[in-house]
Amino acid sequence: MVHFGLATTDEIAKELAARLRAHRLAQNLPQSELAARAGISHKTLTTFEHSGKVSMDVYLRIVAALGLSESLSTLFELKQQTIKEMEAAEQRRQRASRRHP
């Protein structure tokens, strides 16, 4: 298993592809069937499973076709740890502060 904090973007992409491939195999789906469900070509799926490189749209199609969309719901969710942070989060920022030299 890859430690995402220390991995390169290529390593992370390959790990995510391997995880989705494992889900495909656990569901006993041939590549051709998953590709059809996702609305992508067989070649695109094969390339993804080997390199981890596809567009975000294709990645999300594969995730959805595997029935894993709900797994994305907590990805990058802002988590508050203190009451002060929770109160600050209620006043959601609309944009970053200006940087002063």
Backbone hydrogen bonds, N-H to C=O, Kabsch-Sander energy under -0.5 kcal/mol:
donor,donor_aa,acceptor,acceptor_aa,energy
4,F,2,V,-0.9
6,L,3,H,-1.8
7,A,3,H,-1.1
12,I,8,T,-2.2
13,A,9,T,-2.5
14,K,10,D,-2.4
15,E,11,E,-2.1
16,L,12,I,-2.6
17,A,13,A,-2.2
18,A,14,K,-2.4
19,R,15,E,-2.2
20,L,16,L,-2.2
21,R,17,A,-2.4
22,A,18,A,-2.3
23,H,19,R,-1.8
24,R,20,L,-2.3
25,L,21,R,-2.7
26,A,22,A,-2.4
27,Q,23,H,-1.7
28,N,25,L,-1.4
29,L,24,R,-2.4
34,L,30,P,-2.2
35,A,31,Q,-2.8
36,A,32,S,-2.0
37,R,33,E,-2.5
38,A,34,L,-2.4
39,G,35,A,-1.1
40,I,35,A,-2.5
45,L,41,S,-1.9
46,T,42,H,-2.5
47,T,43,K,-2.7
48,F,44,T,-2.4
49,E,45,L,-2.7
50,H,46,T,-1.4
51,S,47,T,-2.9
52,G,47,T,-0.6
52,G,48,F,-2.4
54,V,52,G,-0.7
59,Y,55,S,-2.4
60,L,56,M,-2.6
61,R,57,D,-1.9
62,I,58,V,-2.3
63,V,59,Y,-2.4
64,A,60,L,-2.4
65,A,61,R,-2.6
66,L,62,I,-1.6
67,G,64,A,-1.6
68,L,63,V,-2.7
71,S,68,L,-1.5
72,L,69,S,-1.8
73,S,70,E,-1.5
75,L,72,L,-1.4
77,E,74,T,-1.7
80,Q,78,L,-0.5
86,M,82,T,-2.4
87,E,83,I,-2.6
88,A,84,K,-2.3
89,A,85,E,-2.0
90,E,86,M,-1.2
91,Q,87,E,-0.7
91,Q,88,A,-0.7
92,R,90,E,-1.2
100,H,98,R,-0.5
